[in-house]
């Protein structure tokens, strides 16, 4: 087996069970490992640290599979790890139309592997050289543990390029998913486009936060920005909203917004679907002095690298400033960031600065994060990427 020897002192994070080794922490590589190949990790004193997957093209040069000396990378290892993760979501397995994340990468001890459940179909993302290397074994174990109708790949994400991997999509096993898979989220139903939708088809991490909107929606007008297929808007209607305005740039996503209103039995006259750029639409609303009682801001990731920090944080501030100006007295703002590099403290500061510049006093009623099917390992704080605030303006 190829051996990775660390520089002196660079084992500290690994002794705390953090699963990443950056290229600068490695002193020598004894051998010529292939992408994804299993390597043994040692200190300079030759003390065992763990076994990991080697990625020669990434700054994260090794992702640790196990810190146990008595474990080896084989079928039983992957079966045990995957089964443990899946069984911890047992509440989602009994409902054939439920949707959830079954395997959450590093936080479930399976670096670079994401598996989402949509009804009887599974969607996988292989985000690292290690998970790509073990793809066939992973697909086999998913069949054995869950017996799904089909397994589909949505590894069409930029992070694969950093790992030296090409984007990939397509059926991996079993049936090809239909154009739309119907799922049940609480008392609401949604249609998911597994093959072409955002991420793996749906924003599963926002499940609890969508449902929380019910508590603030009754009798109110709601503006749902970056609506995608209208999840927050549907839950606002479930909570008794008087009217919902969905704003989304994608025409196909807005078509699903309308279908979701229909399949959930709501009055279509209570919903407007506006296609456009959220920044521009918010400015048009401001110029026309239009106001809303509740506003949801659930934008895509604005900060994907440190070089984007200034531009991204400026974008977050702009949309929040405009939202504060559009809220009625006593209005509620649900605002989110899914940029992992934007810390909760920084995000709160951005929102506070936006309120100040908008001339509005506001209170934080709740802090929000990703749902329990997206757990964060205590040893891997990078897994806590989604942060949200529920604010009330004076």
Secondary structure, DSSP 4 states (H G I P E B T S, - for coil): -EEEEEPTTTTHHHHTT--EEEGGGEEEEES-PPTT-EEEEE-TT--EEEEEEE-TTSSEEEEEEE--TT--SSHHHHHHHHHHHHHTTHHHHS-TT-EEEEEEGGGGT-TTEEEEEETTEEEEEE-SHHHHHTHHHHHHHHHHHH--SEEEEEE-STHHHHTT---EEEEEEEPPP-S-EEEEETTEEEEE-TTTSSTTSS-GGGHHHHHHTHHHHTT-EEEEES-TTTHHHHHHHHTT-SEEEEEES-HHHHHHHHHHHHHTT--GGGEEEEES-HHHHHHHHHHTT--EEEEEE----S-SSGGGHHHHHHHHHHHHHHHHHHEEEEEEEEEEE--TTS-HHHHHHHHHHHHHHHT--EEEEEEEE--TTS---TT-GGG---EEEEEEE-
